[in-house]
Amino acid sequence: MPLKTLLAALRDTPWPLLCASLLGWLGLLALERRLAAPGYCGAWVLERPGGGWDALLATLWLNPPMQWLPSWLLMLLAMMAPLLADPLRQLWLRSLARKRALALALYCCGYLLPWLAAGLPLHLLGLALLTFSVAPWQAFAAACAIAWLWQAAPPRLYSLRACHRQPRLSPFGWPAAWSALRSGLAGGVWCVGACWAWMLPPLLGGGGHLPLMAAISLWLLLERRRPEGAPPLWSWPRRPARSAQNA
């Protein structure tokens, strides 16, 4: 059952990753209370949606990347830390004891780089949905539709399967450091491919963005911890194959 799988995934997640995720959630709460997160988590809500290009350019000018970057990093820490349990565990077991800390740090740095690169396009897409919509709820509905359609798209399913691949690691010297960094980069790229669309609904969720982020985090964790060959949680209906007689 999905609930049992989710509970098992939470129990199996190492406590440092759970603590890191908790710190991310606490950081988001602190930023929200201080109103210091102008570039993410519902703080983009405009007084007059549907303003078009002028409103989009004005919002970009008021919300430069350096302002929303802390919130973006905290969001990644809160939502993505539990998803790294399996790759980091494999890296820990397959690395030399004296190289484990360096290998884990390099993997996390490599994993973070694709998400940093994806941050600006995702923010621009969220802003475009908001500024070209007549009402904020329409932008939120469009973001949910994009996420739900991408959920079953073949490239997304391929990216999700690629997240289960075990990296090839070198045990000694600079090749070991490079293989850890390269594995983190690959893991980040495939994770962006699998999860990018689910970052949009919290962006446009208004006051309910944090509960929405929590629900999406549990959904992504459930998907990630299911067996590699398990059928997807939702997929586009396929046309039944024609029989030989009707061919």
C-alpha positions, 0 to 999 in steps of 0.5 A: 500500500502507498501509505505503508511504502511512505512510512517505510521510506520515512523510517528508512531515511537517515536522521541527518537527512531528516534533520536537514529537511527539518532545518529547511522547513524551519528556515522557510517558516522563519523567512515567511514570518519576517517577510524576507522571501520576496521571490518564492513561496507565494510572495509573488502574488500581484495586485493586478494579475494579467498585466502582461509583459509590463507587469512581468518586467516590473516584477522581475525588477522588484525580485532579482535572483539574489532575493529569491535565492535563499528561499529557493535553497531552503526549499530544495533542502526541505523537499529534496534532502529525503530523496537523497537517502539511497544515492548517499547510502550507496556512496557511503558504502562504496567509498573509502572511510577516509574519503567518505565525507569528501565524496558526500560533499562533492555529490551534494554540490554536484546535485545542487548545481542543476537545481540552481540552474533550473531555479531561474527558468522555473521562477520565470515560468511561474511569473509568466503564468501569474502575469498573463492570467486574469486571476491568481487561481487561473495561474495556480490551476495552470501550474497544477495542470502542467505538473499533472501532465508532466507526471505521466510524460515519457521523458519524466518517466525515463528521468524517474527510472534514471534516478534509481541508477547506481553510480559508477564510483572510483575508489582512489585518488582524484578519480574518486572525487570526480566520480562522486561529483559527476554522480551528483551532477547526473543525479541532479539532472535526472531529479530536475527532469522528474520533479521540475513541474511539481515546483510550480504549484507551491510557487503559485499557491499563495497562503497555502504554499507550505502545506502544498509543498509538504504534500508534494514532498511526500508524493515525490518521496513515495515515488522515489522509494518505490521499486524501480520496476513498479508501475507509475502512480499515474500514467496517460491511458494507452490505446489497446493493441489491435488484435491480429484479426483486426490488423 
